[in-house]
Amino acid sequence: MSTGIGARVRRKEDRRFITGKGRYTDDIRNDNQAYAAFVRSPHAHAAVKGIDKAAAEAMEGVIAVLDGHQLTGDGIGNIITGWAITSRDGSPMNIGAWSALATDRVRYVGDAVAVVIAESPALARTAAEAVAVDYEPLAAVAQPVAALASGAPQVHDNVPGNLVFDWEIGDEARADAGLAAAAHVTEVEISNNRLAPNAIEPRSAIAIHDEAEDHYTLYTTSQNPHVARLVLSAFYNVAPEHKLRVIAPDVGGGFGSKIYIYPEEITCLWAAMKTGRSVKWTAERSEAFMTDAHGRDHVTRARMGFDKNGRITAFKVDTIANLGAYVSLFATATPTYLYGTLLSGQYDIPAIYGTVKAVNTNTVPVDAYRGAGRPEATYLIERTMDIAAREMGMDPAELRRINFIKAFPYQTQVLLNYDSGDFPALLDMAQKAADTAGFAQRKAEAAARGKLRGIGYSTFIEACGLAPSAAAGSLGAGVGLWESAEVRVNPVGTVEVLTGCHSHGQSHETTFAQLVSDRFGIPIENISIVHGDTDKVQFGMGTYGSRSGPVGMSAVMRALDKVEAKVRKIVAHQLEASEDDIEIVAGEARVAGTDRKMAWHEIGLAAYTAHNLPADMEPGLKEGAFFDPVNFSFPSGCFICEVEVDPETGVTEIVRFVSADDFGTIINPMVVEGQVHGGVTQGIGQALLEQVVYDESGQLLTGSYMDYCMPRADDVPSYAIAHGCTPSPNNPLGIKGCGEAGAIGAPPAVINAIADAIGTDDISMPATPQKVWEALHRARPAVAAE
Amino acid sequence: MYATNYHRPATIEEAVSLLTGNDEAKALSGGQTLLPTMRQRLAAPSDLVDLRGLPGMTGVSAGDGTLTVGAAVAHADVAGNADVLRLIPALAGLAGRIGDPAVRHMGTIGGSLANNDPAADYPAAALALGASIVTNSREIDAGDFFQGMFTTALEDGEIITAVRFPVPEKAAYAKFPNPASRYAMVGVFVARTSAGARVAVTGAGADGVFRHSAMETALDADWSPEALAGVATPADGLLSDIHGSAAYRAHLVGVMARRAVAAAG
């Protein structure tokens, strides 16, 4: 069986996961292990008047009780944001200070003010409860619109009106003109519901300080350990980079929430230095709900103009984005360069203008969550298209079709230059798989059973593999967006690939190995993928934004190119042939048309014995590469969702879900389909079930699975998946990335289907049974009252 | 979880003596509510007295028009019991849809009734079927047993040993689960008994399980889903939370009641 590109290779990593042998941060125990528990604010907003640690410190087994004044006194720096946004009036953004442990003020429920280090986790927690904090509660604001109202409570003194920035993209005059000239203007007001990321493995950290070497090690649940090391050392002053090793071992899901460097990791490292103990912290699920960066939380008003033929004339968007109490690492990029730049969708829109007001509230920080900005843009565009189609009496699929971009490259009005795609083909493919021709009959059959059946489309594009570094830098990014790889061929011919990407569910150990197996024809068992340890792997940027394929694998391909070139030279020299005549097939290198050949292990050995190499060649067979793409990649897709609504209860059942995706080249279809399954399920979760709720005073009402509703197996149908392919022209494999498509494209498909079923667009996410029943009640009281 | 002392008494008397005179002691009978609450540090009993090993609290017996279920019988064992399936299949069906498999194999009927969670399923069955709650000292009619959210007629040191259900002519339970917790957001148990139609509603009432007398009157006149069409359920006194308003719950009471009557046949 092939183990090369395009093969359905079973995941190499599954053996250890399925047998319970995965090694996660919390599985690691050190000599001298101590445990941290955080003292967290029960108030959304309060002044800290004093902290009485005496009772906790007196407990047997308590090693230390440390507070924010000690932390800042030791020079630990404030938590930074990684992307500077300039407001439309030219002013820089306003950022309130964020200390890992709050000193004089707490700004959300869960904001940490102190940490207890003790001999056991239970004791640490009991002692944390014994720390008496004198809070003076302050007025709080939790909702983004309310935060902008005059007289709203001020989250930070130096962020007037809670406005972090007021950003714009596009050409306002041109958009106004397009709207003025339109035959029809559709106006929408749309919320994108706030989500909690809910990785199955809660965040965890273990910090070790080696006094002899004055060296630190941090085990942590990170999607990007090198970035963590850089930021911890350069900004938080924990230790210089060469004295800090960051290891992200097996990590059980991230979805963005494990990109950021949180207060807990910083505090554990500092506490390890203060106490001389290895300090471990693992979030409880309720801590995860309170402190993991949330996602989404937009409120948007938009207008889209159409000419008399249904062609879009202009799109104008005003969004308020909730950033929470502090500005997290990528929180400023998410609602701007990952949102505003996507406002053209799959459509040829001649004029676009958008503004984004980012606001502080007394809630946990909001940052990138699977899709990050692109789900918000897609939901806005795709809901607007359906609402417009209904208003104009057009078929939603047809309205999309006549507005599709059909020639590439295509320069949008919002910075991005789309490189490839075939949107009509995806729509055709999805319609065929969904049997849209038979929908009317299925709707009639459902009606006979008392059910309302509806169909919904989402034709979407995303920008993945954020790039290139120079352009991002010019727009305010604090980091580069390339990726690195090193390919080591060992003397016996086995291969290690060191990647700067990080797998926390993405199957890199399998798919990255497929690239090597494909190139040299060697068994996949002889290839291992090394990642997640800054002492082993060269600097890399980690995994998020569907970048491991288009960027990370491209770096591997470049390194493989260099290895292959050297192999050709060695073999040509040893077999006295021309490099051009060397063929590398099935684990050996042959001189074409002859029986002269070298087995793969002989080549490795030849490189390392160096007994017979070309005169100018260095020994060894190890090559590295850094790949900086020239553009984003642009995966696109068409989702079609079919639902049945029970008008008596408002319950929505998803009865069909078709995904037709263009991910460019696919390395392992099984892995890609798994990504689609997970992403679509998360999208369905957002559409039907999930919502973080803070009450008006900033108390978190959805602090456990009793109240925060995650999708379960019986909430989702069996998915039908089809693939189109227009390879990306901008990376060596033609890959576009598949990690986020489902979460980006699914929510509007579901909501459009519900709106079609109940005959009203007066429905928001999550479309809970109560909301659907109420919408039906408002729109069609006779049906709902039955 | 805070430290606690675990006891496994051999006799009811021993259990009673452990529970009486100690305000900080709690009875444990499966612990599917108590243990998560303790893990979250929202409860901190000094002593846990495990009732499941006590004699006379296990097993199901049928006879004389009644079905008696031992207080320590797990939900899964009620769901799969041949006598329950034969005599009151609605009760088996209810038990088989409580929580998840782990909960159903640990949680017990006695524990559920003594806890009287306003969203639990068993209280609806006990009230609609006119069950007797048998304790170590007396029998309590279900109508007197449930006294509001998490409150029952149990006295200090009183332990449920069994639940005796009169076998109805027909019965059914329809549950609308809370999407997140999958507890009942509205659960309606209907029964046609020798004493007439009985309708009990769980999940919706601000004071816990209650009987719906207007529906009972309508069903006494005509046991059919249609008979409930015009029967209103006032939203006053119903729970309202982020998952469902009182008005929506009131509406669902009607829907679930009609579905239960239809299912009962």
Contacts between the chains, C-beta under 8 A, distances in Angstrom:
chain1	res1	chain2	res2	distance
A	122	B	1	7.2
A	122	B	2	7.9
A	125	B	41	7.5
A	126	B	2	7.1
A	129	B	41	7.7
A	286	B	40	6.9
A	648	B	255	4.8
A	649	B	176	6.5
A	649	B	252	6.5
A	649	B	255	5.8
A	689	B	179	6.0
A	689	B	180	7.7
A	693	B	242	5.4
A	701	B	242	5.7
A	702	B	242	7.3
A	705	B	180	6.4
A	705	B	181	7.3
A	706	B	180	6.1
A	706	B	181	4.4
A	707	B	180	5.5
A	707	B	181	7.3
A	707	B	242	6.6
A	707	B	243	7.5
A	708	B	180	6.2
A	709	B	179	4.7
A	709	B	180	3.7
A	710	B	180	7.9
A	768	B	179	6.6
A	768	B	243	7.4
A	769	B	176	7.9
A	769	B	179	7.2
A	770	B	243	7.3
A	770	B	244	5.3
A	770	B	245	6.6
A	770	B	248	4.6
A	773	B	248	6.5
A	773	B	251	7.2
A	774	B	248	7.3
